[in-house]
Amino acid sequence: MGKNIKGQVKAYYGGIAKKVSAKSETSCGCGTSCCGDAAGNSNLYTKEFIEGLPEEAVNASLGCANPVVLANPQKGEIVLDLGSGGGIDVFISSKYVGDSGKVYGLDMTDEMLELANKNKEKMGVRNVEFLKGYIEDIPLKNETIDVITSNCVINLCESKEAALKEAYRVLKNGGRLAIADVVVLKDIPLEMKQSVEMWVGCIAGALPIRKYKEILERVGFKNIEITPVNIYTKEVIEDIAKQKNLGDVYSKIDAELVDGAFAGAHVKAYKL
């Protein structure tokens, strides 16, 4: 990821963590998700998933779907959550893998890691560990992970191939990638693709489904499934832009061109 984009992403999400820690009402721009609430997906996590989790972990959730449903972690498995933020998906997975399993959360933002570790203390969980690092350079050994999750994170990474190649490296043979991400369904304006502000807003960095599949195949993944679950209308994208104070950026774009151009999607693939 370029220094400018990575720096702005880090600063933006670090600021969110500070607000959550200060018990301020906060969001990634659409309620408690990156794009989910504004898209009519306000209940990303049903009660069974978030019951018992610290409020700060739930309030710092910045995703576009529930990847844990897709991942279906089992007892004894080792899970890695990329861009773990306040830890919501880590803590949910920890319930399913049990004491015989383990869940790692990886994040590049000091403030989010601090918040996540505070939440870990509140929960008293022992099968969770948070790591500092970049998803393009995962600080774990080869073939150590059963399941990789992430939630609206890969689209923020400028080098998707580097990130997905690293994911493939750390997965065990037979392991699976089960993530939620934003994808492109039709051509979008060049100015949006080039906008750093819209990268931070989870939109400009999204890939077309065909390109996403090509990258997954190139790094080695098999049995790839990418399923749009939440299509974003022009009203949704405008709302995202306004809530993120990106209204000026959005106003320069033809709204009809972005209407239905993006969707929250489930992405699943295997290392065989």
N, C-alpha and C positions, 0 to 999 in steps of 0.2 A: 504494500500500500504506500502511495506517495506520502512524503513527510507532511504536506499540507493537509491532505485528507485524513491521514492517521491521527495527526495532532488535533484536528478539529473534532474528530469522533471521540478521541480520548478525553478532551476537555469537556465536551457536551455530556457524555455519560458520567464523567467524574462529578460534574455539577449536579446531575440527578441524584447520585448517591449521597452527596452532601445534604441535599434537600430532604431526602428520605430519612437520613440519620437525624436531621433536625426536626423530624416529625412534621414536616410541611407536606401538604397535599401536592403530589407531583405525578408526572407521567412522561412518557417518551413523546407525547404529543397527542395521544388519543386515548384518554382515560388512563388505563394501566397497561397499555400495550403499544408497540411500535406503530401498528396500523390496524390492529384488531378491533378495538372498540368503535372507531369511526366507521369501520366497514360493517357494522352491525353484528360484530362477533364479540359482544361485551362479556360473554361467559366463556372465556377461553378455558377456564379451569372450573369444573364442577366442584361441589362441596367435598366430595370424597377425595379429591386430589389435594386441596389446600387446607383441609381440616388439620389443625394442630401446628400449622406453620406460623412463624412470626409475622405480624402485620407488615413489618418493614420489608420482608422478603416478597410478599405479595405486591406491595405498593411499588417495588422496584422492578416488577416484571415488565419487560419491554418487547415482548414477542408478538408474533402474528398468528399463532396457533398453539396447540398443546402437543409438543413432540413426544411426550412420555406415552401418550395413547398409541402413537405410531411405533415407538420403540418397544413397548411391552417388556420392560426389564424383568428378569426372573431371579429367583433366589440364587445367591452365590455368584452372580455375574458382576463384572467390573465395567462400570460405565464412565464415560468421559463426556462432560458437557462443555462445549466450546462457547466462549463468551458468556460465562455463567452469571454475570451481574450480581444481583443480591442473593442468588442461590436458589430461586424457586424450583427450577427443574432438577437441580441437584438434590434438594431435600425430598421432593416427590419421589425421585428414583430410589433414594436411600431407603424408603419404606418398603419397596418391592424387592430389592436385592438382599435385604436383611443383614444380620450380623456376619454372615459368611461371605457377603459381597462387599463391594466398595464403590464409591462414586467420587470421581475427581471433577472439580470445577476449574476451568482455565479462563483467566481474564487478564487483560493488559492494564486495567485501570486500578491504581492504588486505592482510590476511594471506594470502588465497588468491592474490592477484596477485603477491605476493612469492614465494610457493612456486612458482607457475606460471613466473615468469621465471627462477627458479633451475633449474627443470627444463628450460627452453628452453636455458639455457647448457650444461647437461649434455649435451643432445642435439646442440647445435651447429646447430640448424635456423635457416634464414634466411628462410623463407617464412611465419613466424608472428609475430603482434603481439598483445600483450595490452593491453586498454583498460579503464580504470576508468569505470564508469557504471551506470545503471539500465536494465533492459530496457524500462521505460516511456518512456525518453528516450535512445535509442541515439545515440551521438556519431559518426554517419557520415552522409554525404550521401545524398540520394534516389537510388534505383535504382543502387546500387553493388555489390550482392551477388547471386551466383548461387544459393547454397544457404544456408538457415538451419537449424541444428541446435540442440537443447537436450535436457537429460536430467533429468527430474524437477524442473523449474524453474518452468514457467508456473503450476503449482498453488500455488507459494509466493507468487505475486504476487496482491495483493488486487484489482488492476484488470487482469484478463485482457484486456479489450478494449483498454485503452491499450497493453499490451505487444504484442498481436497486430497492432494498427493500426500500431505502429512497425515491426514485422517486415515488414509489407506495404509500408510506405513505402520501406524501404531495399532491398527486393528489386528486381531488374531485371524487366522484362516477360519472361515465360517462366520466371522463377525459381521455386524451390520451397521450401516449408517441410517439413521432415522431422524430427519431434521425438518423443521418448519422454516420456510424462507419465502421471500417475495420473488416472483418471476414476472417476466414480460410476456404478454400475449399478442402484442402487435407492435409495429414500429413506433418509436417515440422520437420527439424532437431532439436534434443534436445538442441544443443548448442545455436540455435537461440532463443528458448523458454526461455533459462536461461540468455540471454545476456541483461544486463542493458542498454547497448548502443542502442540495437535494440528496447528496450521498449521506450526509448526517441524518437526513430525514427518511432514510431507508428506501428510497425510491430509485435514484439515478443509477445506483450500482447494481440493480437487478439484472439478471440474465434472461434471454429468451429460453423457453423450455428446450428447444433443439440444441442450443449452445451448451446449456447446462448438462444435457445428456452426453454430448460429445466430450466434454471435459471429464465427466465421471468415467466414461469408457476409456479415455486416454490414460487416466491414472491407474486403471485396472479394475474398476468396479463392474459387477455383473448384476443381472436381474434388476435393472433400474426402473423405478416407477416414479413419475412426477405428476401429481394430481392437484390441480387448482381447487381450492376449497372455499375461496373467499374473493370474489372479483370486486375490484375497486372502481366505482363510478367516478365521474369528474367531480361530483359533489363531495365524495369521500376524500379525494386527493386535495381538493381545495381546503377542506376542513383540516386535513393533516398539515398542509402548508401554513394555514393561519395559526393553528395551535403551536406550531414550531417557530412562529414569527418569520415565516418564509413567504409571506403574502406577496412581497415585491417580486420575488423570483417566479412565483406561480403566475402573476399577472402578465408576465412577458410570454407566456406559453399559450398556444391555442388549446382551449379546454376540450374541444371536440376531439383533438388528436390523442389526448390522454384518457378520454372516457373509455373505460374497460380495457385499458392497456396493461394494467398490473393486477396481480392476484396474490394472495397468500396461498402457499402450496405446501403439501406434504411431499417430501423427497425421501425415497427409500432405496437403498442399494446394498449389495453384499460383496464381501471379499471371499472368493471361492478358490 
